[in-house]
């Protein structure tokens, strides 16, 4: 479903920093200085003391002359053995010295990945630790070269500190930032415990607060989110209120069992830090409260955990996270930010997401790409089948998904954020266009963060002042674009600058996209095979369908052979590593030569020119199989220059260590993506095997080349078109929206109820409640608002004479309409089906009557008068493409019916009626030309040709139409030119 980005509001109670700040660092202690001194002594002894001792006591181990033959003739004595040992010690000292120099260079320069000294695993680790301890007292986290994750916040006020995320320069700096982040986290934990202890103490002193649920006032209804927003400063803390009051008896005898179901008059115990004028302290200190309410609160207070000695944790206070101000729906209700808090958009109970895969609900960019690609594939199938002949063709009705495929499709509809994809794409292309106008090259971007609607680019190195409206972030290696500024970008004709960006996961409500093609070497991924496969599948699916790339090649090795239907033009599967190495060696040579011939330093400088994306598109390699040691070395050599060539490598490994890996990551069984040297700990974006199979099933079923000669599909809902089949509720959707058989609802809710009914009418198979709420409130809505709307819709539709509600629920929990509620689109489909595959097949008179009745129903495009800003979910519906084809097929069938009896004027009338709804259908125009030609009226045919040419514009006539005119009116070009 489309997502509208919630605007920033000054009334937000939670602080929000658009430019993330570095993590604060604790003050150096005496222990730190002691460690640094000991590290200095150890380095001095190892680097200076060892060679001095060897020179004094053992001397130089090699002989003064070079006489190999004489050496071989000598006996091996004790002195010879000592000399060999001395030589080995000298080699170890030289290796350790090289390790220290490599680590010192990486630490002091702050640029690049520390090189690996051959065979020096333990020695280099020891050198790294000693150098880190030595430099720890002389540097602060704020002075380090920024990493991928310095998007945390300082420990100020009630803000929650973010753990430092990916460090672009691993090693020493990452360790120091990890220590700083750990100190900040420890301080936050102490503050949280202190605050919780304070709350507990306050409760013991009788300072517990209560809130009484208020009755509705106009359009406002109380909800736990609203209460937490007003009195705790963050709506997400509604869970604390829920835990404090869950399953406690309310004054009316009922209990709170779901966070979305609260009633007026209920009493809610509040956390100790709650503030606000309408809160009530302990009853004896609230004389303004009526005696009845005071007694109810007193009785309710006795049922709490603290009354039974279980107060520990009952008033636990969690530090609120930073978040944008919640958006407001059309009824005035606050809505959570769905992009970063999908679970919070509904209840914490399973009912809010039953049957829907959470992995896709939490992957808005991946879901948007898959949904867009699926819609494109289904439209392709429709148009391709449109030229297969009239009637008896496949594709009029795409298969209705069932089981896992239906759940996955619903999850895509709920989780997708196409607006976020659009803003990301426009922002990056706008940046590229601005830099091209200033004749500046594109900077190398390691990663992008989406945080609170803002876009942060992590650069490999400072690249000057960014072009407006971009601005420098916390330092010169961050370029930041506020979401309000991003919304002003329009589509620009320039190549996608960073097509290799792909989502890896989230951390503290910030989404990380890693630029695979910019990594200076291999990226390794370790972990259990099934967990690695879920990461690889997610990365492959997003790269294949994302909306911020023009085109690319994605090579899959060791997995993903079944993923090809997602994007046959992008995805390529190779059988093994040998074939991969052969392919990439040739590709690497070709790209180096092309860059040299074009005079470019890297693919980034080539992408700023006109139409260069076709030449410098990235090639991303996803290798899930563990390479052998020899193959790993070969891949490392190929990847050494890959970032300059626009080639990226993500390689799976069982051991956790891969030669030549610049960045090392690990996926855990709990779904965490870890990269300790980068400072990353993400909630990984995954596409598990079951959901991967269901996604592929959706695309395979939509394949236009699959079973092209199969039987025509039966509409999902056939209407009784006899006189006895008159419906109780009839909605006219084809043209202006009208409803017959229902009273007009309250004006304030009429638009929402009409839109909900239209969605249900277009999906007779059933609509998941979360899909319904996602369609009506693209920015998200709480469960209580959604349930209230469903109840109003159920009451508005009423019941059938036998008492059956016209809005029901099927076995899967999806909302379904009774057969007594129909639309004109249902009738149109049924009439066409009956005319071409039912009674009309054997009866010419019946066929003509049914087709004529069907065409009379067509009054214009679908929902022609829909208000601006509503029905945005139609962009993901195929019905907008189905209806013109259905109307065109009906018009063509009726035209053929009349031409059988040489009634050309009637045929032309039917075609013109169909063209009012399907003006771009080439088949209608071609049949109109044939019908007009049968009248033997050349001037009329010439006028029609001139009208058709005028409509075609700069693109000109389609080839089939030109060929038809050459046959029917050979002099049509001269005749049209003469006619003016």
FENUR-V556890 format. One record per backbone hydrogen bond with DSSP energy under -1.0 kcal/mol. NH is the residue of the N-H (numbers start at 1). CO is the residue of the C=O. If there is no record, write none. Layout:
nh;co
NH;CO
NH;CO
This chain:
nh;co
12;9
21;152
33;29
34;30
35;31
36;32
37;33
38;34
39;35
40;36
41;37
42;38
43;39
44;40
45;41
46;42
47;43
48;44
49;44
50;45
52;48
53;49
54;50
55;51
56;52
57;53
58;54
59;54
71;67
72;68
73;69
81;77
82;78
83;79
84;80
85;81
86;82
87;83
88;84
89;85
90;86
91;87
92;88
93;89
94;90
95;91
96;92
97;93
98;94
99;95
100;96
101;97
102;98
103;99
104;100
105;101
106;102
107;103
108;104
109;105
110;106
120;117
124;120
125;121
126;122
127;123
128;124
129;125
130;126
131;127
132;128
133;129
134;130
135;131
136;132
138;135
143;140
144;141
148;166
149;166
150;147
151;149
156;154
159;156
165;149
175;171
176;172
177;173
178;174
179;175
180;176
181;177
182;178
183;179
184;180
185;181
186;182
187;183
188;184
189;185
190;186
191;187
192;188
193;189
194;190
195;191
196;192
197;193
198;194
199;195
200;196
201;197
202;198
203;199
204;200
205;201
206;203
207;202
210;280
211;268
213;266
217;220
220;217
227;223
228;224
229;225
230;226
231;227
232;228
234;228
237;234
238;235
240;237
241;237
242;238
243;239
244;240
245;241
246;242
247;256
248;245
250;254
253;250
261;258
265;213
266;263
268;211
270;209
274;271
275;231
279;276
280;210
285;282
286;283
289;286
294;290
295;291
296;292
297;293
298;294
299;295
300;296
301;297
302;298
303;300
304;301
308;305
309;306
310;305
314;311
316;313
329;333
332;329
335;327
341;337
345;342
346;343
352;349
353;350
356;353
361;357
362;358
363;360
367;363
368;364
369;365
370;366
371;367
372;368
373;369
374;370
375;371
376;372
377;373
378;374
379;375
380;376
381;377
382;378
383;379
384;380
385;381
386;382
388;385
405;402
407;403
408;404
409;405
410;406
411;407
412;408
413;409
414;410
415;411
416;412
417;364
421;417
422;418
423;419
424;420
425;421
426;422
427;423
428;424
429;425
430;426
431;427
432;428
433;429
434;430
435;431
436;432
437;433
438;434
439;436
440;435
446;458
447;458
448;513
449;456
450;511
451;454
454;451
455;481
456;449
457;479
458;447
459;477
460;444
470;467
471;480
473;478
478;475
479;457
480;471
481;455
486;482
487;483
488;485
489;486
494;492
501;498
502;514
504;512
506;683
507;510
510;507
511;450
512;505
513;448
514;502
515;446
516;500
516;514
518;515
521;519
522;660
523;649
524;663
525;651
526;665
532;528
533;529
534;530
535;531
536;532
537;533
538;534
539;535
540;536
541;537
542;538
543;539
544;540
545;541
546;542
553;618
554;570
555;620
556;572
557;622
563;560
566;563
567;564
570;567
571;567
572;554
574;556
580;576
581;577
582;578
583;579
584;580
585;581
586;582
587;583
588;584
589;585
590;586
591;587
592;588
593;589
594;590
595;591
596;592
597;593
598;594
599;595
600;595
603;644
607;603
609;606
612;609
615;612
616;612
619;646
620;553
621;648
622;555
623;650
624;557
632;628
633;629
634;630
635;631
636;632
637;633
638;634
639;635
642;639
647;642
648;619
650;621
651;523
652;623
653;525
661;658
662;522
663;522
665;524
666;674
667;526
668;672
671;668
673;682
674;666
675;680
678;675
680;675
682;673
683;506
684;671
685;504
687;534
692;688
693;689
694;690
695;691
696;692
697;693
698;694
699;695
700;696
701;697
703;700
706;703
710;707
725;722
728;820
729;820
730;740
731;822
732;738
735;733
735;861
738;732
740;730
749;746
750;746
753;749
754;750
755;751
756;752
757;753
758;754
759;755
760;756
761;757
762;758
766;763
767;815
772;768
773;769
774;770
775;771
776;772
777;773
780;777
786;782
787;783
788;784
789;785
790;786
791;787
792;788
793;789
794;790
795;791
796;792
797;793
798;794
800;804
803;800
806;798
808;816
810;814
813;810
815;767
816;808
818;806
821;818
822;729
824;731
827;823
828;824
829;825
830;826
831;827
832;828
833;829
834;830
835;831
836;832
837;833
840;834
841;838
847;843
848;844
849;845
850;846
851;847
852;848
853;849
854;850
855;851
856;852
863;733
864;735
866;863
870;867
874;871
875;872
876;873
877;874
881;878
882;878
883;879
885;881
886;882
887;883
888;884
889;885
890;886
891;887
892;888
893;889
894;890
895;891
896;892
897;893
898;894
899;895
900;896
901;898
902;899
903;898
904;902
907;903
908;904
909;905
910;906
911;907
912;908
913;909
914;910
915;911
917;914
918;914
921;918
925;921
926;922
927;923
928;924
929;925
930;926
931;927
932;928
933;929
934;930
935;932
936;933
941;937
942;938
943;939
944;940
945;941
946;942
947;943
948;944
949;945
950;946
951;947
952;948
956;953
962;958
963;959
964;960
965;961
966;962
967;963
968;964
969;965
972;969
975;971
976;972
977;973
978;974
979;975
